[in-house]
């Protein structure tokens, strides 16, 4: 069982974890393995076997970042389960070497840029959106920056980021031959292959479990929906996490037949004027849109006097 290095009173929030995820602030000398022994004695052996790609050759950092700390936890967990070095190396190559070869930081930025471009394709971008788009272009044109990011951004850090951003548990399952399949919520995937067999014996490692060592437990409980809940219960809890949301649950003969969540918000300033102009919306009028498929859109226009 992994020993918590961080006392409960020193645990942090998710926002603080995000802020310092890549900051070298965790002293290596303070980290213990699953037996309660200093993990530093294992590091030379792990590095010789190419399991620590974030340590430069000939140098030992005094402190490491949260993401690196979590990778040490993964290695120690695999060691605890008796996984041999060969499959451990293959797992490491999947997350780190593949990310380096596939230029993952550049791919991440391109994906973010594409998402933003789709969002603003039918509207005038806000000042913040225009600045962000320009920043993406600047980063993509900076070869030195993209090269440097390859030593920080990898498929393992992507998993951590997605786990927090999507507010779902993420992690990976490792097979005896070193094959890796990642998961996010109930979705399973691999950047190497689409042909994998989840029924084969494997070890499952959860990012949320490793976050427990850093993050205050009450905060984790608020944002992560328990996997034992059914689909309806998950929908309700997800809606409850949102601000300015109302929920209507319709039951028939003791069974839930419909869950409706309504989000409320305000659009102001120039964006509001633009939308009102497009819709021809005057004072004391409201328009409600709805859709049930990807082909039709219905609306109701109400005039108030």
C-alpha positions in Angstrom: 0.0 0.0 0.0 1.4 3.4 -1.0 2.4 5.6 1.9 1.1 9.2 1.8 4.0 11.6 1.9 1.9 14.7 2.2 0.1 15.2 5.5 -3.7 16.0 5.2 -3.2 19.6 6.5 -0.7 20.2 3.7 -2.8 18.9 0.9 -3.8 21.3 -1.8 -6.7 22.2 -4.1 -7.0 21.1 -7.7 -6.4 24.6 -9.0 -3.2 24.7 -7.0 -2.2 21.3 -8.4 -2.7 22.6 -11.9 -0.7 25.7 -11.2 2.3 23.8 -9.8 2.0 20.6 -11.8 5.2 21.2 -13.7 7.0 23.1 -10.9 10.0 21.4 -9.2 8.8 21.8 -5.6 8.7 18.2 -4.1 12.0 17.1 -2.4 13.0 13.7 -3.7 14.6 12.9 -0.3 11.1 13.1 1.4 9.4 10.5 -1.0 8.8 7.1 0.4 8.0 3.9 -1.5 5.2 1.5 -0.7 7.3 -0.1 2.0 7.9 3.3 3.7 11.6 3.3 2.5 13.2 6.2 0.7 12.4 6.0 -3.0 15.7 7.7 -3.9 17.6 4.4 -3.5 15.6 3.0 -6.5 16.2 6.0 -8.8 19.6 5.0 -10.1 18.3 1.5 -11.0 15.2 2.9 -12.7 17.2 5.4 -14.6 19.7 2.8 -15.9 16.7 0.9 -17.2 15.2 4.0 -18.9 12.2 4.4 -16.7 13.0 8.0 -15.7 13.1 10.0 -19.0 12.6 13.3 -17.2 16.0 13.0 -15.4 18.9 14.4 -17.5 21.9 12.1 -17.8 24.5 12.8 -15.2 22.2 15.1 -13.1 20.0 14.5 -10.2 17.4 17.1 -9.3 16.9 17.9 -5.7 13.2 18.5 -6.3 10.7 17.2 -8.8 7.2 18.4 -9.9 3.8 16.8 -9.1 3.6 15.0 -12.5 7.0 13.4 -12.0 6.1 12.5 -8.5 3.0 10.7 -9.8 5.1 8.8 -12.3 7.3 7.5 -9.5 4.1 6.4 -7.8 3.2 4.5 -10.9 6.6 2.8 -11.1 6.5 1.9 -7.4 2.9 0.5 -7.8 4.0 -1.7 -10.7 7.0 -2.8 -8.6 4.7 -3.6 -5.7 2.7 -5.9 -8.0 5.8 -7.7 -9.1 5.8 -6.4 -12.7 9.2 -7.1 -14.3 11.5 -4.4 -15.8 10.8 -5.4 -19.5 7.0 -4.6 -19.4 7.7 -1.5 -17.2 10.1 -0.2 -19.9 7.4 -0.8 -22.6 4.8 1.1 -20.5 7.3 4.0 -20.1 8.0 4.1 -23.8 4.2 4.2 -24.5 3.8 7.4 -22.4 7.1 9.2 -22.9 9.0 8.0 -26.0 5.8 7.8 -28.2 4.9 11.4 -27.1 8.4 12.6 -28.0 8.3 10.8 -31.4 4.7 12.0 -32.2 5.5 15.6 -31.2 2.6 15.5 -28.7 3.0 19.2 -27.5 2.5 20.4 -31.1 -0.4 18.1 -31.5 -2.0 19.3 -28.3 -1.7 23.0 -29.4 -3.1 22.2 -32.8 -6.1 20.5 -31.2 -6.7 23.5 -28.9 -6.5 25.8 -31.9 -8.9 23.7 -33.9 -11.4 23.6 -31.0 -11.3 27.4 -30.7 -11.6 28.0 -34.4 -14.7 25.8 -34.5 -16.2 27.7 -31.6 -15.7 31.1 -33.2 -16.4 30.0 -36.8 -19.9 31.5 -36.8 -19.3 34.5 -34.6 -17.0 37.4 -34.0 -14.3 36.3 -31.6 -14.0 38.1 -28.3 -10.8 40.0 -27.5 -9.7 37.1 -25.3 -10.4 34.5 -28.0 -8.5 36.5 -30.6 -5.5 36.9 -28.2 -5.6 33.2 -27.4 -5.7 32.3 -31.1 -2.7 34.5 -31.8 -0.8 32.9 -28.8 -1.4 29.4 -30.3 0.0 30.6 -33.6 3.0 32.1 -31.9 3.7 28.8 -30.0 3.3 26.7 -33.2 5.9 28.9 -34.9 8.4 28.7 -32.0 10.4 25.6 -32.8 12.6 26.0 -29.7 9.6 26.2 -27.4 8.0 23.1 -29.0 11.2 21.2 -28.5 11.4 22.2 -24.9 7.8 21.2 -24.2 8.6 17.7 -25.4 10.4 17.1 -22.1 7.4 18.1 -20.1 4.3 17.1 -22.1 3.6 13.5 -22.7 0.7 11.0 -22.7 0.9 10.5 -19.0 0.6 14.3 -18.3 -2.3 14.4 -20.8 -4.1 11.8 -18.7 -3.6 13.8 -15.5 -4.8 17.0 -17.3 -7.9 15.3 -18.8 -8.8 13.7 -15.5 -9.0 17.1 -13.8 -10.4 19.0 -16.8 -13.2 16.5 -17.6 -13.8 15.7 -13.9 -13.7 12.0 -14.6 -11.4 9.3 -13.4 -8.7 8.5 -15.9 -5.8 6.1 -15.9 -4.5 3.1 -17.8 -4.6 -0.7 -17.8 -1.3 -2.5 -18.3 -1.0 -6.0 -19.7 1.7 -8.5 -18.9 3.4 -7.9 -22.3 3.7 -4.2 -21.7 0.7 -3.2 -23.8 -1.2 -0.1 -22.5 -4.8 1.0 -22.9 -5.8 4.3 -21.4 -9.2 5.2 -20.1 -11.2 8.4 -19.4 -14.5 7.7 -17.7 -16.0 4.8 -19.6 -14.0 5.5 -22.8 -11.0 3.2 -23.6 -8.3 4.2 -26.2 -4.7 3.7 -27.3 -2.6 5.9 -29.6 -0.9 2.7 -30.8 -3.9 0.5 -31.8 -7.7 0.3 -31.8 -7.5 -3.5 -31.6 -7.2 -4.4 -27.9 -8.9 -7.0 -25.7 -10.0 -5.6 -22.3 -10.9 -9.1 -21.1 -7.2 -10.2 -20.9 -5.7 -10.1 -17.4 -4.3 -6.7 -16.6 -3.5 -4.2 -13.8 -5.6 -1.1 -13.7 -4.1 2.2 -12.3 -6.2 5.2 -11.5 -5.1 8.8 -11.8 -7.7 9.8 -9.2 -6.1 7.4 -6.7 -2.7 9.0 -7.1 -4.3 12.5 -6.9 -5.6 11.5 -3.4 -2.1 12.0 -2.1 -2.1 15.7 -3.2 -5.6 16.9 -3.2 -8.0 17.5 -0.3 -10.4 14.6 -0.2 -13.6 16.7 0.1 -12.7 18.5 -3.1 -12.1 15.3 -5.0 -15.4 13.9 -3.8 -17.2 16.9 -5.1 -16.0 16.8 -8.7 -15.6 13.1 -9.4 -18.8 11.1 -10.0 -18.5 7.6 -8.4 -18.3 4.9 -11.0 -20.8 2.7 -9.1 -23.7 5.0 -9.8 -26.1 4.3 -12.6 -26.5 6.6 -15.6 -29.4 8.6 -14.1 -27.5 9.2 -10.9 -24.4 10.4 -12.8 -26.5 12.8 -14.8 -28.0 14.3 -11.6 -24.6 14.7 -9.9 -23.0 16.2 -13.0 -25.8 18.8 -13.2 -25.5 19.6 -9.4 -21.8 20.4 -9.9 -22.7 23.3 -12.3 -23.5 26.8 -11.1 -26.8 28.4 -11.9 -28.4 25.1 -12.8 -31.9 23.8 -12.0 -32.9 20.1 -12.3 -36.3 18.6 -13.0 -36.7 14.8 -12.5 -39.9 13.1 -13.8 -40.8 9.7 -12.5 -43.5 7.2 -13.6 -44.4 4.2 -11.4 -41.3 4.6 -9.4 -39.0 4.8 -12.4 -37.1 7.9 -13.6 -38.3 8.6 -17.2 -36.7 12.0 -17.7 -34.0 14.2 -16.2 -33.9 17.8 -17.4 -31.1 20.2 -16.3 -31.3 23.9 -17.2 -28.3 26.2 -17.2 -28.8 29.9 -16.8 -26.4 32.7 -17.6 -26.1 36.2 -18.9 -24.5 37.5 -22.1 -23.7 41.2 -22.0 -22.1 44.1 -23.9 -21.2 43.8 -27.6 -21.8 40.0 -27.8 -25.4 40.6 -26.6 -26.0 43.3 -29.2 -24.7 41.0 -31.9 -26.9 38.1 -30.9 -30.0 40.4 -30.6 -29.3 41.8 -34.1 -29.0 38.3 -35.6 -32.2 37.1 -34.0 -34.1 40.3 -34.6 -34.8 40.4 -30.9 -36.4 43.5 -29.5 -37.0 44.6 -25.9 -39.4 42.5 -23.9 -39.1 39.6 -26.3 -37.7 36.1 -25.8 -36.7 33.3 -28.1 -36.4 29.6 -27.0 -34.5 27.2 -29.2 -34.6 23.4 -29.0 -33.4 20.4 -31.0 -33.8 16.6 -30.9 -31.5 15.7 -33.7 -28.8 17.1 -35.9 -31.1 18.1 -38.7 -33.8 20.3 -37.3 -34.1 23.3 -34.9 -37.3 24.5 -33.5 -38.0 27.8 -31.7 -40.6 29.7 -29.8 -40.8 33.5 -29.9 -42.6 35.3 -27.1 -43.6 38.9 -27.0 -44.2 40.6 -23.7 -46.1 43.9 -23.2 
